[in-house]
């Protein structure tokens, strides 16, 4: 087996396709999987969220007031565990064997003491898996004939260098200039600058080998770049920085094959269900989350039932009122024999018990809810549609990771979780999110990368879209003294300057890969540009940047003039022909009469023309909500048999429970955090208004209210 190995090759295609048996191009994850498979070490590894819970237990068991992490851990257990686990994993990747008892730093000694527990408790990290592979390689040679390095040997983490030292390795990482004309001269100067040699700027001349353009929007630059691919049969490599998925969308809009730029997101529909379902366990109930849960395209509640209830929540936010019970009756009639099953689903997901945010929700109850949702997704893993099947699997994996983390907490003796802790747990279970299953590379796609370091071959033309500022290597969170102590303990952390040098080297690969033409598309003005562009500006005197707006609006053979059509002018009066206005049917309310008298145009559009608002459900505005509550409470009062003869004390005794009841059933958004002032103000105003209404009717001698 011949393997080409690079740090950024996982999920990238920066080379020409080839048909060679026994040859593979792999990144770190792919190569590690190959090594584990050959050595019989392949197994199912737990999710990162479960590893965080495992490490949290180690921190908890070692915790006392003198630990450096004590105060952070008391505030955010899972967040602190995630950060310190990241430290531990990085150290193992760079050679740590677990000993820090001789370190002078209190932080490092604490980490070493926690590691005594973690080494037997926490599932292996990448570094520990490599160490295990290395141990087996001492007695068993893998079936690998050659490993060709796409990056310098020194750029690999220490554990990888140890593994590579046991294999036949050949380095093919040196950079070389391949271009012609201005492009070739620029590549030579870039290599000199990268090597630290003094380089004089070259004079600009336009020979077609180098083009730099910029647009005011990413949409326009993406549309133009898509056209460059569509209209050409040239051997092309596409490099997309930020918003690579947008570029694929523009290609699809023009009926062209997608390049397969994957963009992971935590906002895929199937990944939104679990956070919404867990948001409904807290009191006061979050009705915005409830409306989203009921109107979501993926839900364990059957379609007709959830849309019927969503309409009630949008109009009268609350559970248990007359409108809610009426909707349940219609749902039961609709489902017939399945009504009991649907009713159980509503009780499970919507009418479920809620828990105080201060004391927290029982972990066992949360685990049960997550398991229900896991079963919901498991039943859909055999869906005939491949895209839906992949999406359902993402939701299933998220629920399974969350359930495993909750089980871990339960086994550690954690009884309750507060909202912030639960949100952190769900976020860790979701990790980076899920890729769009519909956006894969299609037939006819050219090689495309989102990581400049993944470019391996030379191409006749390279298009680099959106040369925006990339993510830079972050500084270590340890002092220089602590880094030296880590080195004494076997942790060979790369020097920050060397890491920046390797990163800068990777940035040059797309430019050096171009043989005949290089097209650079800069981000819109105001967006920080890529450091490579600053190098190019310094190396080419007078390098022009073309405006795509000017290019696309210039007259040419393929340009057709579009006649300007002004917008319609304002009209003060609109006159309808006689007989066009249909007669109004039914009784008029106060609201309709008010519109007729003061806003007749509004009345015409709303009633005779029957124009309606969007069907998109949203919680109503306060003006309408408070009006509905006031109308409802007044109606409830006058439905009392002795409403007109009720004394002040009896009215006061009735008003409190009645007001709280109608708010809970039809206006529960007033019970949500931040609305206490609005609720109390409305309570006082409505009570005063109802008292005045009672007195006015009494003085008028009213004997019956209908």
QUIKA-V605731 format. One record per pair of residues at least 6 apart in sequence whose ideal C-beta (glycine too) atoms are under 6 Angstrom apart, sorted by sequence separation. I is the first residue (numbers start at 0). GAP is how many residues later the second one is. If there is no record, write none. Layout:
BEGIN
((I | GAP) (I | GAP))
END
This chain:
BEGIN
((35 | 6) (102 | 6) (192 | 6) (214 | 6) (251 | 6) (354 | 6) (382 | 6) (536 | 6) (604 | 6) (636 | 6) (72 | 7) (176 | 7) (191 | 7) (239 | 7) (250 | 7) (278 | 7) (298 | 7) (315 | 7) (331 | 7) (334 | 7) (594 | 7) (595 | 7) (662 | 7) (71 | 8) (99 | 8) (178 | 8) (594 | 8) (99 | 9) (669 | 9) (62 | 10) (176 | 10) (188 | 10) (247 | 10) (278 | 10) (68 | 11) (99 | 11) (100 | 11) (176 | 11) (247 | 11) (311 | 11) (380 | 11) (99 | 12) (293 | 12) (311 | 12) (379 | 12) (380 | 12) (247 | 13) (275 | 13) (58 | 14) (293 | 15) (294 | 15) (311 | 15) (376 | 15) (8 | 16) (244 | 16) (275 | 16) (293 | 16) (9 | 17) (97 | 17) (184 | 17) (243 | 17) (275 | 17) (8 | 18) (244 | 18) (308 | 18) (376 | 18) (377 | 18) (9 | 19) (290 | 19) (307 | 19) (376 | 19) (9 | 20) (146 | 20) (404 | 20) (0 | 21) (1 | 21) (2 | 21) (3 | 21) (4 | 21) (55 | 21) (97 | 21) (151 | 21) (237 | 21) (239 | 21) (58 | 22) (145 | 22) (146 | 22) (147 | 22) (148 | 22) (150 | 22) (290 | 22) (635 | 22) (2 | 23) (143 | 23) (289 | 23) (307 | 23) (147 | 24) (148 | 24) (221 | 24) (225 | 24) (401 | 24) (55 | 25) (181 | 25) (217 | 25) (221 | 25) (225 | 25) (272 | 25) (373 | 25) (506 | 25) (4 | 26) (54 | 26) (180 | 26) (182 | 26) (229 | 26) (304 | 26) (372 | 26) (373 | 26) (472 | 26) (581 | 26) (181 | 27) (182 | 27) (222 | 27) (401 | 27) (580 | 27) (133 | 28) (180 | 28) (181 | 28) (221 | 28) (268 | 28) (269 | 28) (400 | 28) (51 | 29) (129 | 29) (133 | 29) (136 | 29) (268 | 29) (369 | 29) (373 | 29) (632 | 29) (51 | 30) (54 | 30) (286 | 30) (303 | 30) (631 | 30) (397 | 31) (126 | 32) (369 | 32) (370 | 32) (397 | 32) (654 | 32) (51 | 33) (91 | 33) (92 | 33) (129 | 33) (369 | 33) (628 | 33) (92 | 34) (91 | 35) (88 | 36) (91 | 36) (304 | 37) (67 | 38) (628 | 38) (67 | 39) (366 | 39) (301 | 40) (365 | 40) (393 | 40) (67 | 42) (624 | 42) (66 | 43) (362 | 43) (300 | 44) (362 | 46) (390 | 46) (463 | 46) (362 | 47) (389 | 47) (300 | 48) (461 | 48) (299 | 49) (386 | 50) (61 | 51) (362 | 51) (386 | 51) (461 | 51) (61 | 52) (461 | 52) (452 | 53) (466 | 53) (361 | 54) (362 | 54) (451 | 54) (454 | 54) (458 | 54) (451 | 55) (454 | 55) (457 | 55) (459 | 55) (466 | 55) (467 | 55) (57 | 56) (359 | 56) (459 | 56) (460 | 56) (461 | 56) (462 | 56) (463 | 56) (464 | 56) (625 | 56) (629 | 56) (359 | 57) (451 | 57) (457 | 57) (465 | 57) (359 | 58) (451 | 58) (454 | 58) (57 | 59) (467 | 59) (468 | 59) (57 | 60) (356 | 62) (57 | 63) (93 | 63) (94 | 63) (466 | 63) (92 | 64) (93 | 64) (92 | 66) (466 | 66) (53 | 67) (54 | 67) (637 | 67) (53 | 68) (50 | 71) (282 | 71) (50 | 72) (280 | 74) (281 | 75) (299 | 76) (45 | 77) (280 | 80) (276 | 96) (38 | 97) (34 | 98) (273 | 99) (37 | 104) (269 | 121) (269 | 124) (273 | 124) (269 | 125) (273 | 125) (270 | 127) (281 | 137) (0 | 142) (4 | 142) (0 | 143) (1 | 143) (1 | 144) (2 | 144) (3 | 144) (4 | 144) (5 | 144) (6 | 144) (277 | 144) (5 | 145) (3 | 146) (274 | 151) (270 | 159) (270 | 163) (265 | 164) (267 | 166) (265 | 167) (263 | 168) (264 | 168) (263 | 169) (263 | 171) (261 | 173) (259 | 180) (257 | 181) (259 | 181) (257 | 184) (256 | 185) (259 | 185) (258 | 186) (256 | 187) (256 | 188) (258 | 189) (247 | 191) (243 | 206) (237 | 208) (235 | 210) (236 | 210) (237 | 210) (238 | 210) (239 | 210) (246 | 218) (236 | 222) (234 | 224) (241 | 224) (234 | 225) (235 | 225) (236 | 225) (237 | 225) (238 | 225) (239 | 225) (240 | 225) (233 | 226) (241 | 226) (233 | 227) (240 | 227) (224 | 238) (224 | 240) (238 | 271) (177 | 280) (224 | 296) (220 | 300) (316 | 302) (313 | 303) (313 | 305) (149 | 306) (309 | 307) (208 | 308) (209 | 308) (210 | 308) (211 | 308) (212 | 308) (213 | 308) (215 | 308) (189 | 318) (294 | 322) (223 | 324) (186 | 325) (219 | 328) (213 | 331) (211 | 333) (212 | 333) (214 | 333) (157 | 334) (178 | 335) (182 | 335) (212 | 335) (178 | 336) (203 | 336) (174 | 337) (177 | 337) (200 | 338) (201 | 338) (202 | 338) (203 | 338) (203 | 339) (200 | 340) (320 | 344) (78 | 345) (319 | 345) (320 | 345) (77 | 346) (317 | 346) (154 | 347) (317 | 347) (317 | 348) (188 | 350) (315 | 350) (317 | 350) (316 | 351) (48 | 352) (52 | 352) (316 | 352) (46 | 354) (49 | 354) (49 | 355) (52 | 355) (56 | 355) (48 | 356) (52 | 356) (49 | 358) (107 | 374) (51 | 376) (104 | 377) (107 | 377) (48 | 379) (48 | 380) (104 | 380) (286 | 381) (102 | 382) (286 | 382) (47 | 383) (283 | 387) (283 | 388) (99 | 389) (98 | 390) (96 | 393) (95 | 394) (94 | 395) (95 | 395) (94 | 396) (93 | 397) (94 | 397) (93 | 398) (93 | 399) (90 | 400) (12 | 434) (13 | 435) (11 | 437) (11 | 439) (13 | 440) (13 | 441) (14 | 441) (15 | 441) (11 | 442) (13 | 442) (14 | 442) (7 | 443) (7 | 445) (8 | 445) (7 | 446))
END
